[in-house]
């Protein structure tokens, strides 16, 4: 590579790990609901919702940049 040339690399904010975590917490919430642990199910759904929102925000930022 020549000195003084710039290499542009894409910004890697969006990797998809938040989506996989959201799916895990959603499945945990479904299992907890079936077993009868309503408190754990509610908390798991809130965490899954947070991860989905983070996933969407980072996906939009990554697309725009």
PyMOL CGO cylinders between C-alpha atoms (Angstrom):
from pymol import cmd
from pymol.cgo import CYLINDER

trace = [
    CYLINDER, 0.00, 0.00, 0.00, 1.22, 3.45, -0.87, 0.3, 1, 1, 1, 1, 1, 1,
    CYLINDER, 1.22, 3.45, -0.87, 1.91, 5.99, 1.80, 0.3, 1, 1, 1, 1, 1, 1,
    CYLINDER, 1.91, 5.99, 1.80, -0.77, 8.62, 2.02, 0.3, 1, 1, 1, 1, 1, 1,
    CYLINDER, -0.77, 8.62, 2.02, -3.62, 6.51, 0.68, 0.3, 1, 1, 1, 1, 1, 1,
    CYLINDER, -3.62, 6.51, 0.68, -6.66, 6.09, 2.88, 0.3, 1, 1, 1, 1, 1, 1,
    CYLINDER, -6.66, 6.09, 2.88, -8.51, 2.85, 3.38, 0.3, 1, 1, 1, 1, 1, 1,
    CYLINDER, -8.51, 2.85, 3.38, -12.21, 3.20, 4.20, 0.3, 1, 1, 1, 1, 1, 1,
    CYLINDER, -12.21, 3.20, 4.20, -13.59, 0.42, 6.38, 0.3, 1, 1, 1, 1, 1, 1,
    CYLINDER, -13.59, 0.42, 6.38, -17.31, 0.14, 7.15, 0.3, 1, 1, 1, 1, 1, 1,
    CYLINDER, -17.31, 0.14, 7.15, -18.41, 0.98, 10.64, 0.3, 1, 1, 1, 1, 1, 1,
    CYLINDER, -18.41, 0.98, 10.64, -19.39, -2.29, 12.33, 0.3, 1, 1, 1, 1, 1, 1,
    CYLINDER, -19.39, -2.29, 12.33, -22.01, -1.20, 14.86, 0.3, 1, 1, 1, 1, 1, 1,
    CYLINDER, -22.01, -1.20, 14.86, -24.59, -3.69, 13.72, 0.3, 1, 1, 1, 1, 1, 1,
    CYLINDER, -24.59, -3.69, 13.72, -23.53, -7.29, 14.32, 0.3, 1, 1, 1, 1, 1, 1,
    CYLINDER, -23.53, -7.29, 14.32, -26.79, -9.03, 15.18, 0.3, 1, 1, 1, 1, 1, 1,
    CYLINDER, -26.79, -9.03, 15.18, -25.84, -10.18, 18.67, 0.3, 1, 1, 1, 1, 1, 1,
    CYLINDER, -25.84, -10.18, 18.67, -28.64, -8.15, 20.20, 0.3, 1, 1, 1, 1, 1, 1,
    CYLINDER, -28.64, -8.15, 20.20, -31.13, -10.00, 18.04, 0.3, 1, 1, 1, 1, 1, 1,
    CYLINDER, -31.13, -10.00, 18.04, -29.80, -13.38, 19.15, 0.3, 1, 1, 1, 1, 1, 1,
    CYLINDER, -29.80, -13.38, 19.15, -29.98, -12.31, 22.80, 0.3, 1, 1, 1, 1, 1, 1,
    CYLINDER, -29.98, -12.31, 22.80, -33.53, -11.09, 22.25, 0.3, 1, 1, 1, 1, 1, 1,
    CYLINDER, -33.53, -11.09, 22.25, -34.53, -14.46, 20.83, 0.3, 1, 1, 1, 1, 1, 1,
    CYLINDER, -34.53, -14.46, 20.83, -32.97, -16.26, 23.81, 0.3, 1, 1, 1, 1, 1, 1,
    CYLINDER, -32.97, -16.26, 23.81, -34.83, -14.09, 26.31, 0.3, 1, 1, 1, 1, 1, 1,
    CYLINDER, -34.83, -14.09, 26.31, -38.07, -14.45, 24.35, 0.3, 1, 1, 1, 1, 1, 1,
    CYLINDER, -38.07, -14.45, 24.35, -37.79, -18.26, 24.44, 0.3, 1, 1, 1, 1, 1, 1,
    CYLINDER, -37.79, -18.26, 24.44, -36.96, -18.06, 28.15, 0.3, 1, 1, 1, 1, 1, 1,
    CYLINDER, -36.96, -18.06, 28.15, -40.09, -15.98, 28.68, 0.3, 1, 1, 1, 1, 1, 1,
    CYLINDER, -40.09, -15.98, 28.68, -42.22, -18.50, 26.79, 0.3, 1, 1, 1, 1, 1, 1,
    CYLINDER, -42.22, -18.50, 26.79, -40.86, -21.41, 28.82, 0.3, 1, 1, 1, 1, 1, 1,
    CYLINDER, -40.86, -21.41, 28.82, -41.33, -19.50, 32.07, 0.3, 1, 1, 1, 1, 1, 1,
    CYLINDER, -41.33, -19.50, 32.07, -44.92, -18.72, 31.09, 0.3, 1, 1, 1, 1, 1, 1,
    CYLINDER, -44.92, -18.72, 31.09, -45.66, -22.35, 30.35, 0.3, 1, 1, 1, 1, 1, 1,
    CYLINDER, -45.66, -22.35, 30.35, -44.19, -23.45, 33.68, 0.3, 1, 1, 1, 1, 1, 1,
    CYLINDER, -44.19, -23.45, 33.68, -46.06, -20.74, 35.57, 0.3, 1, 1, 1, 1, 1, 1,
    CYLINDER, -46.06, -20.74, 35.57, -43.32, -18.35, 36.59, 0.3, 1, 1, 1, 1, 1, 1,
    CYLINDER, -43.32, -18.35, 36.59, -45.06, -15.14, 35.58, 0.3, 1, 1, 1, 1, 1, 1,
    CYLINDER, -45.06, -15.14, 35.58, -42.53, -12.80, 37.22, 0.3, 1, 1, 1, 1, 1, 1,
    CYLINDER, -42.53, -12.80, 37.22, -39.56, -14.29, 35.39, 0.3, 1, 1, 1, 1, 1, 1,
    CYLINDER, -39.56, -14.29, 35.39, -41.57, -14.30, 32.16, 0.3, 1, 1, 1, 1, 1, 1,
    CYLINDER, -41.57, -14.30, 32.16, -42.33, -10.59, 32.48, 0.3, 1, 1, 1, 1, 1, 1,
    CYLINDER, -42.33, -10.59, 32.48, -38.74, -9.67, 33.22, 0.3, 1, 1, 1, 1, 1, 1,
    CYLINDER, -38.74, -9.67, 33.22, -37.51, -11.79, 30.32, 0.3, 1, 1, 1, 1, 1, 1,
    CYLINDER, -37.51, -11.79, 30.32, -39.95, -10.13, 27.94, 0.3, 1, 1, 1, 1, 1, 1,
    CYLINDER, -39.95, -10.13, 27.94, -38.80, -6.67, 29.03, 0.3, 1, 1, 1, 1, 1, 1,
    CYLINDER, -38.80, -6.67, 29.03, -35.16, -7.62, 28.47, 0.3, 1, 1, 1, 1, 1, 1,
    CYLINDER, -35.16, -7.62, 28.47, -36.04, -9.10, 25.07, 0.3, 1, 1, 1, 1, 1, 1,
    CYLINDER, -36.04, -9.10, 25.07, -37.90, -5.90, 24.16, 0.3, 1, 1, 1, 1, 1, 1,
    CYLINDER, -37.90, -5.90, 24.16, -34.87, -3.81, 25.17, 0.3, 1, 1, 1, 1, 1, 1,
    CYLINDER, -34.87, -3.81, 25.17, -32.54, -5.93, 23.04, 0.3, 1, 1, 1, 1, 1, 1,
    CYLINDER, -32.54, -5.93, 23.04, -34.87, -5.69, 20.05, 0.3, 1, 1, 1, 1, 1, 1,
    CYLINDER, -34.87, -5.69, 20.05, -34.98, -1.90, 20.38, 0.3, 1, 1, 1, 1, 1, 1,
    CYLINDER, -34.98, -1.90, 20.38, -31.18, -1.75, 20.60, 0.3, 1, 1, 1, 1, 1, 1,
    CYLINDER, -31.18, -1.75, 20.60, -30.95, -4.03, 17.58, 0.3, 1, 1, 1, 1, 1, 1,
    CYLINDER, -30.95, -4.03, 17.58, -33.26, -1.78, 15.55, 0.3, 1, 1, 1, 1, 1, 1,
    CYLINDER, -33.26, -1.78, 15.55, -31.49, 1.43, 16.56, 0.3, 1, 1, 1, 1, 1, 1,
    CYLINDER, -31.49, 1.43, 16.56, -28.05, 0.03, 15.73, 0.3, 1, 1, 1, 1, 1, 1,
    CYLINDER, -28.05, 0.03, 15.73, -29.34, -1.42, 12.44, 0.3, 1, 1, 1, 1, 1, 1,
    CYLINDER, -29.34, -1.42, 12.44, -30.68, 1.99, 11.38, 0.3, 1, 1, 1, 1, 1, 1,
    CYLINDER, -30.68, 1.99, 11.38, -27.49, 3.77, 12.42, 0.3, 1, 1, 1, 1, 1, 1,
    CYLINDER, -27.49, 3.77, 12.42, -25.39, 1.20, 10.59, 0.3, 1, 1, 1, 1, 1, 1,
    CYLINDER, -25.39, 1.20, 10.59, -27.45, 1.56, 7.42, 0.3, 1, 1, 1, 1, 1, 1,
    CYLINDER, -27.45, 1.56, 7.42, -27.28, 5.35, 7.50, 0.3, 1, 1, 1, 1, 1, 1,
    CYLINDER, -27.28, 5.35, 7.50, -23.53, 5.43, 8.03, 0.3, 1, 1, 1, 1, 1, 1,
]
cmd.load_cgo(trace, "trace")
